[in-house]
Amino acid sequence: MRHICIRGILALVWVAAAIVCGVSGNMETTAIYVIMSGVFLYSAYSAWNKVKTGGGDK
């Protein structure tokens, strides 16, 4: 369960970085950070869903 929390926190860090870059006007970097955030969120959600349904390690 720890890896799910870490992935979620990293996704939030990427979102914060995207917001900072968006405010400063660097849209190319903002797009990359949003994609990275989405990847981490998807990874955390899929791992959480796997554990929730009983498919993961216990």
Buried (B, 14 or more C-beta within 10 A) or exposed (E): EEEBEEBBEBBEBBBEBBEEBBEEEBEEBBEBBBEBBEBBBEBBBEBBEEBEEEEEEE
